[in-house]
Amino acid sequence: MTPSARPSLDPALAAEFERNAFNPCVGTVLLSESDRARVWYIRLEPGERIGFHRHVLDYFWTALTAGRARSHVDGGPAREARYVAGQTSHMRFAPGEFMLHDLENVGETPLTFITVEHLESANPPLPLPPGVTPRGLDAGAVAP
């Protein structure tokens, strides 16, 4: 589908949606990867956003902080959600299924999540781009 075919997205978001249609980076920092799982960290300051990314693997996320976010799921209209610390959601995907979305912190405090992807899922994992390797939380990834 071309960006112009996504009427719910403004042209810049529609272009990003198409560009990132196969972006496997479901977090901002890959903390760990084994033969069974990838563990991602997401920290968004107020007004900050993680761009469109594709989920193909079964996974769960846990909110580490409370907050509010806006997301466009599969190119649809923006939806807002509220999170509480400790809130967790599990997602499963059948063969060929996926979810493509972004996430923007529309609250007034930092919003943080841990996302764990299960590599043993119905779909094969998308390959990570060069340079995306497990690393710790450095000063740029955590609150001062």
C-alpha positions as CSV (number, residue, x, y, z in Angstrom):
1,M,0.0,0.0,0.0
2,T,1.4,3.4,-0.9
3,P,1.5,6.3,1.7
4,S,-1.3,8.0,-0.1
5,A,-3.5,4.9,0.6
6,R,-3.2,5.5,4.4
7,P,-5.8,8.3,4.8
8,S,-5.6,8.1,8.6
9,L,-1.9,9.1,8.6
10,D,-0.5,12.5,7.6
11,P,1.9,12.3,4.7
12,A,5.1,12.2,6.8
13,L,3.8,9.4,9.0
14,A,2.5,7.5,6.0
15,A,6.0,7.7,4.4
16,E,7.6,6.5,7.6
17,F,5.1,3.7,7.8
18,E,6.1,2.4,4.4
19,R,9.8,2.9,5.0
20,N,9.7,1.0,8.3
21,A,7.3,-1.8,7.1
22,F,9.9,-4.4,8.1
23,N,11.7,-2.7,10.9
24,P,12.4,-5.4,13.5
25,C,13.6,-3.0,16.3
26,V,10.7,-3.2,18.6
27,G,12.5,-1.2,21.3
28,T,15.1,1.5,21.6
29,V,17.9,-0.7,23.2
30,L,18.4,-4.4,22.7
31,L,19.4,-5.5,26.1
32,S,19.9,-9.2,25.5
33,E,19.5,-11.9,22.9
34,S,19.6,-15.7,23.2
35,D,18.5,-18.6,21.1
36,R,15.1,-18.2,22.7
37,A,14.4,-14.5,23.3
38,R,15.2,-10.9,22.6
39,V,14.9,-8.4,25.4
40,W,14.3,-4.8,24.5
41,Y,14.1,-1.6,26.6
42,I,12.1,1.5,25.6
43,R,12.3,4.9,27.4
44,L,10.4,7.8,25.9
45,E,10.5,11.3,27.3
46,P,7.4,13.4,27.1
47,G,6.7,14.1,23.4
48,E,9.3,11.5,22.3
49,R,8.3,8.7,20.0
50,I,9.6,5.4,18.7
51,G,8.9,5.0,15.0
52,F,7.0,2.3,13.2
53,H,8.2,-1.2,13.8
54,R,6.9,-4.7,13.0
55,H,6.0,-7.4,15.5
56,V,6.0,-10.9,14.0
57,L,7.0,-12.9,17.1
58,D,5.0,-13.7,20.2
59,Y,6.0,-11.3,22.9
60,F,5.1,-9.5,26.1
61,W,5.7,-6.0,27.3
62,T,5.7,-4.7,30.9
63,A,5.3,-1.0,31.7
64,L,7.9,0.0,34.2
65,T,6.4,3.5,34.8
66,A,2.9,4.9,34.6
67,G,2.0,7.2,31.7
68,R,0.1,7.9,28.5
69,A,0.9,7.1,24.9
70,R,-0.5,7.4,21.4
71,S,-0.1,4.7,18.7
72,H,-1.1,4.2,15.1
73,V,-1.6,0.4,14.7
74,D,-1.3,-1.0,11.2
75,G,-1.6,2.5,9.8
76,G,-5.0,3.2,11.4
77,P,-6.1,6.3,13.3
78,A,-4.2,7.3,16.5
79,R,-5.3,5.6,19.7
80,E,-4.4,6.7,23.2
81,A,-3.7,4.4,26.1
82,R,-2.9,4.8,29.8
83,Y,-0.4,2.6,31.5
84,V,0.3,1.8,35.1
85,A,3.6,0.5,36.4
86,G,3.7,-3.3,36.3
87,Q,1.0,-3.5,33.6
88,T,1.8,-6.4,31.3
89,S,0.3,-7.6,28.0
90,H,1.0,-10.8,26.1
91,M,0.7,-10.9,22.3
92,R,0.6,-13.9,19.9
93,F,0.8,-14.0,16.2
94,A,-0.3,-16.9,13.9
95,P,1.8,-17.8,10.8
96,G,1.8,-14.7,8.5
97,E,0.3,-12.4,11.1
98,F,2.0,-9.2,12.3
99,M,1.5,-5.8,13.8
100,L,3.1,-2.6,12.6
101,H,2.9,0.4,14.9
102,D,4.6,3.4,16.5
103,L,4.4,4.7,20.1
104,E,4.5,8.3,21.3
105,N,4.7,9.5,24.9
106,V,1.8,12.0,25.2
107,G,2.1,12.2,29.0
108,E,4.0,14.5,31.3
109,T,6.6,12.0,32.7
110,P,9.0,9.5,31.1
111,L,7.5,6.3,29.9
112,T,9.5,3.0,30.1
113,F,8.8,-0.5,29.0
114,I,10.6,-3.9,28.8
115,T,9.5,-6.0,25.8
116,V,10.5,-9.7,25.5
117,E,10.2,-11.4,22.1
118,H,10.0,-15.2,21.9
119,L,12.2,-16.4,19.0
120,E,10.4,-19.7,19.1
121,S,7.1,-18.4,17.6
122,A,4.9,-19.3,14.6
123,N,6.9,-16.7,12.4
124,P,10.6,-16.6,11.9
125,P,12.3,-13.6,13.5
126,L,13.1,-10.6,11.3
127,P,16.8,-10.1,10.9
128,L,18.2,-7.2,12.9
129,P,20.0,-4.4,11.1
130,P,23.8,-4.3,11.2
131,G,25.0,-2.7,14.5
132,V,21.9,-3.6,16.5
133,T,23.5,-5.9,19.1
134,P,22.8,-6.5,22.8
135,R,24.2,-3.8,25.1
136,G,23.6,-2.5,28.6
137,L,21.8,0.6,29.6
138,D,24.2,3.4,29.2
139,A,23.8,6.9,30.5
140,G,21.9,7.9,27.3
141,A,19.3,5.2,27.8
142,V,18.3,5.7,31.5
143,A,17.2,8.6,33.6
144,P,19.9,10.8,35.2
